Amino acid sequence: MTDQVLEKLQILAEAAKYDVSCASSGHSRKNNGRGLGSAQGWGICHSFAEDGRCVSLLKIMLTNHCIYDCAYCINRRSNDVRRTTFSVTELVELTIEFYRRNYIEGLFLSSGVVRNPDYTMERLVRVAKDLRQIHRFYGYIHLKSIPGASRELVNEAGRYADRLSVNLEIPSESNLKLLAPEKDHDSVYKPMSFIQQGALESSEERKKYRSAPRFAPAGQSTQLIIGASPDTDNQILHLSSALYTRPTLKRVYYSGFIPVNDYDSRLPALSAPPLLREHRLYQADWLMRFYSFKVDEIVNDAHPNLDLELDPKLSYALRHPELFPVDINTADYELILRVPGIGVKSARLIISSRRYGRLSSEHLRKMGVVLKRAQYFITCNELSPFTIHEVKPDNLRQLLIAPKALAPYKVDKMAGQLKLF
């Protein structure tokens, strides 16, 4: 690797870190001449395959030059940052070189937009095409589809990439227009539709011909920036829910806004990224995808934003005491899933195990149920009778938020309150 390519790698790997579709540790370790090998905090990130394997990816941008001047982006046209561009050949050889040294198992490639969307997209496709056809590279490839790119180029990308993604960035059209006047949601939804149509057509073709090539077999994803605009969690989650109705969309990623351009008056004055809010959105997203929750059950007009002190499932349970306590030995699967402290795996074990006898608290503990939370929302032979109705939702909220602060308190069953003993 030449010094010039190494310098490009440092600049463009650093520029790519703001895309959260996969995560990087950011850790560096140098051997100082006393050991074997070294690790750098840029360039290599980790993603997870469908079977749970951790996959190392080269996370890089083709270029950080960009014709757009988005208020929230470090690579915006008006910023004075070091700019550089990989040639297609340089990036292909870098990927192969890293792969042969067992540094990576795949490539995550995005780019700023130069000249126009089609010009940039064509270069991204050439990277994937050369890797597949010239070097016979069978590793994982994730390509960022450029908003506004033509259907022909998106279809060609789908033939070589495992996953394609197009970032919506700002949840609402009006706020996107305010922060990125040169962009609109229509330019994002069109490539999304192209990817979906390509995948569905490929699926039909493979029903007739088993040897037919697959189109973006890992589906597509998108990313929303959280906190750069005044969009509520209610708006964000309704958008995510609508996106998940698309058959090929696998993930919506949420990225806490990082104030890299604090001089721009259109942006909120944040001292740090809203990481806790980002975390709560991922938890809510998980409830929609795996726990059969509807958006209106998590957030609504009365509660437009997620509770930052409690996870969304626990917050829902405290707002709906009429659903609890749940009898573990008789309740259906959907209701058991709504109990805080019980996950999908534990719920399935409960349903399958109770056919052979009544379940006790010890059984639940062995199944992975978090009894410190669940005990207030379930009934079971050996469990304490202090459910949400005896403790009261407001008292229980305080107990779960600050258990150490309320350590000297106990439940007065007769009064249904927390009292000092």
N, C-alpha and C positions, 0 to 999 in steps of 0.2 A: 504494500500500500504506500503510495507516494505521500509526501507531506501535503501536497495540494488537496488530494482526496481526503486525507485525515482532517484537514482544516474544514473542508466542506461537510464532512461527517459531523464534526462538533457543532457547527452552526445549524445545520438542518435537523439534527436529532434534538437539539435544544428547542428549535422552533416547533417541533412536532409534539412536544410534551403536553401541550394544552388540549390535545384531543384525547378524551377519556375512554374511547372505545376499548382500550386495553390499558393496563396499568404498568408503570415502571417503578422499580424500587428506588431509583435515584442514588444508589449506594456506590461508592468507589473504594477500591482496596488496591494499594500498590505494594509490590514485593520489595522495592528498594534494592534490587540486585541480590537479595538473600533467599529468594524462593523461586517457585515455578508458576508462571502465569500472573495475570492481574485482571481486575474488574474495573470498569468505568461506569460512572453514574448516568451516562447518556447512551442512547442507541439501542440497548436491549431492553425489551419489556416482556411481560408475561401475560398470557391469556390462557383460558381454560377451554379444552375441547369438550364436546358433548358427553364423552365418556368419563369426564372428570380429570383427564390428564392436564398437567401444566405444560404449556407450550411456550418456548422462547421465540420472540419475534424481533426482527430488526425493524424498529419503529422510526420512520424517516420521512422527510418531505423531499419531493423532487426539486422544488424551489421555494424560497420564501419571498420572492418577488410577487407582487400582487397589484392588479389594476384597481381593486376595490379599496375603499377607505372606511371600513367598518369601525365604529367607535370602540368596540370591546376587544379588538384583535391586535396582538403585538406586531403582526406582520402587515398592518394597514399601510397603505401607500404613503401617507404623510409622516410615518415614523422614521426616525434616523437610526436604523439598525444595520448591522452588517448583512449584506445580501450576497447570495451565491446560488448557483444552480448546478445540479448534476446533469451531465449528459446521460442519455439512455444507456450507452455502453458502460460508463463509469458505475452507474447504479446496478446494472446487471452483474458486472464483474465483482462489485463489492458484496452483493448478496451471495453469489456463488462462493466467494472467498471465505466469507463468514460461515457459510453452511459447511464447507469442507473441513473447517477447523472445529466444527461441532459447537460453535457459539450460538447458533440459531436453528430453528426448525421451520421458519417461515418469514414472511415479509408483510409488514403493515405500511402501506404507502399512501400518502396524501400529498397535497400540493397547494401552493398559492395559485391564483389564476393569472396567467400571462397571455397577452394579446387578446384572447377570447376563450370562452369555455371549451369549444371544440378543439382548438389548438392544444390546450393543456391536456384535455382528456385523451387526445390521440397519442401524446407522449407517454401518459400513464399506461395506456393499453399496449404500447410498444414494449415497455419494460416487462409486463406480464407475458406478452407473446414471445419475446426473445427467451425469457426464462423457460417457458414451457417447450417451445419448438426447437430452439437451438441448443440449449443446455439440458434438455429433458429433465427439468426441475419439477419434482412431484411434491415439494413441500407446500405448506399452507400459504395462500396469498389473499390478503384483504386489501381491496382497492377502494379509495374514496372516489365516488362518482362526482363529477363537477356539476353543480346546479346550472341548468341551461344547456347541457351537452345534448347532442343529437341522439335520436333513438338508435341509429346505426352504430355509433361508437359505444353506447351503453350495452347493446346486444353483443358486440364484439368483446367487450370487457367481461361480460358474463360467461363467455366461453373459456376464459383463461383463469378467472379469479374464483376462489372458493366463496368469498363473501364480498358483497358490494354494500356501500353505505352512502347516504346523502344526508348532510346535516341541516336540520331545520333552524338550529341555533336559537332564535328568539321565538317564544311560543305564539305570540299574536302578530298578525300582519301589521297592525298599526304601529306597534312598538318596533318591529323590524324596520319599517319604513323610517322611523325616527332615528334609529341607531345605525342603519345601513341602507341609506336611500337608494343605492344602486341595485339592491336585491329585492326579491319578493318571494312569497311562498309558492307561487305557481311554478317558478323555475325549479323548485325542489320537488314538488309533487309530481311533475311530469317524469323526471328520471325514476322516481319511485314506482310510477305506473309502468314504465318501460321494463324495469327489473321484474315486477310482478308478472307482467304479460310474458316475458321471456321464460320465467321459471314455469309458468303454467303450460306454455306451449311445449317446453322441454319435457315436462311430466307426461303430457299426452303422447308425445312422440316416443317416449321410452316404453309406454304401454304397448306400442306396436313393434318397436325394434329395441331389444334389450341392450344392444351395443351403441345406441344413440348417445351422443355426448350430453353431459349434465350441464345445466345452466346455473351458475352461482349456487352450488348445492348447499352451502351453509346459510343461504338466505340473505337478508339485508337488515341493516340497523340504522339508527339515526341518533342525533345528540341534541339536547336542549341545554342552553346556558341559563343557569338559575341565579337570579339576583341582579342581573344587569338591567332588567326592566321591571315595572311594578306588577307584572302578572302574578296572580294568586296561585296557590297550590291547587285550588279548585279548577282554575283554567288549565293549568299544566296537566293535571291528571285526567281531565276530560279529553284533552288532546291526545294523551298517551293511550287512553282507552279506545279512542276512535282509530288510532294508528294500529293497534293490536288486532283490529278486525281484518286488516289486510293479511292474506294467507301466508305471505312470504316474510313479513316483518318479525324478526326474532327478538330484538331488544331495543328499548329506548334507553339511552344513557343520559344521565343528568350530571352536568358539570357546574359546580359552584363558581360563580363569576370571580375571576382573579383581577383585581384593579391594577392592570398594567399601564393604563393610560389615564392616570388620575387628573390630568390637565383638562380632560374633555368634560364640559359642564353638563352634557347629556347623560352622563353616567352617575350612578349613586356614589356617595362618598362612603366607601367601606374601608375599615381598617384591616379586615381580613376576609378571605372567602367564606361564604355561608356554608361551611362543611357540615354542620349539624342538620341544617335544612336539607342539604343534598342527601344525607344519610336517611332522613325520614322519608324523603320521596322514593328512595330505593326500597325502603320497607313497605311503603304503600303500594308501589309497583308490584312487589312480590305478592302482596295480598290479592291484588287483582288477577295476577297470572296463575297463582297456585292455590289460593284459598277461597276462590269463588266470591270474593267481595265485589260489589258494585261501587262505582265511584261515589255515588251519593251517600253510601254508607260510611265512607271514609272522610270525605269533605263535602260541603254543600254551602248554600247561601248563608246559613246561620253560622257555619264554621268553615270559612273560606280557606283557612290556612291550617296546616298540620300543627299539632301540639309539639313544641320542641322539647318539653320535659318528659313526655311519655311517648312510647312507640305507638303507631296508629292502631294496632290491634287492641292494646290495652286501653287506649283512649276511647275506642268504640265500645268496649265492654262497660266502661264507667258511664258512658252516655246512655246505655241501654240495659239498666239493671233488671228490667222486666224479663229479659231472656235467660237470666241466671237465678239460681245455680243450675247447672246441667248435671243430670244423673248419668254418670259415666257408663253405668251398666245397661242403660236403656235408650239413651239419646242416639239420634242418627248421626251419620258421619259428618254431614255439613254443619250441624250444630256443635259437635265436638271440635271441629276445626276452628271455631270462633272463640274458643276458650284461650285466654292468654296463658302462655307456658306450654301449649300443646302444638306441636308441628305436624306436618303432613305424615312423616314416618311414624310418629307416636300415635296419631289418630288411626292410621291403618292397623297398627299393632293392637290397639284397643278393640277395634271392630272384630278382628280375627280371633283375638284371645278370649273375649268374653263369652264366646260360644261354649267354652269348656268349663266355665264357672265364674262366679262373681269376682270382680277385680278389687284388690285392696290398694292402699296407698303404696305399699312396698312394690306391688306389681307395677304401678304407674311410674315409680322412681326408676325401676329397672328398664322401663321402656323409654326413658329419656325425658319424661315430663318434668318441667320445672315447677315443683310443688310450691316453692316460695311465692309464685304468682298464681298458679292454678288453684290452690286450695280455697281461695275466696270465691271461685266461680264454679265449683263442682261439688257434688255430694258423693260420698263414698263411705263405706261402713266405718272405717277407722279415723276418718278425717275430722278435724275440728268443726263444730257446728257454726263457727263464725264466718258466715258467707257475706257477700256484698250487702245484703239487706240488713244484717245485724251490725256490721261495721259502719255502714253508710258510705256512699260513693265519695263524698268530699273527704271524709276521714281516711278512707282507703287510698285515695290519691296521694295524700300527704305521707301516708305510711310507705307507699311504694316509691315515691320520689326521694324521700330522705329517711330511709329505715334506721340509720345510725342516730339521726337527730331525735327520733322517736323511740329509741331503744328503751328508756325507762318507762315507757307507756305500755299498758295492756288494754285489752278489750273488756269493757264492762258489758256483759251480755244483756243484762236487764235494761241498761240505758241505751245500748246500741251505740256507744261512743268510746273514744279513746280517753282513758283517764290515767292519771299519774298514781302509781302505787309505791 
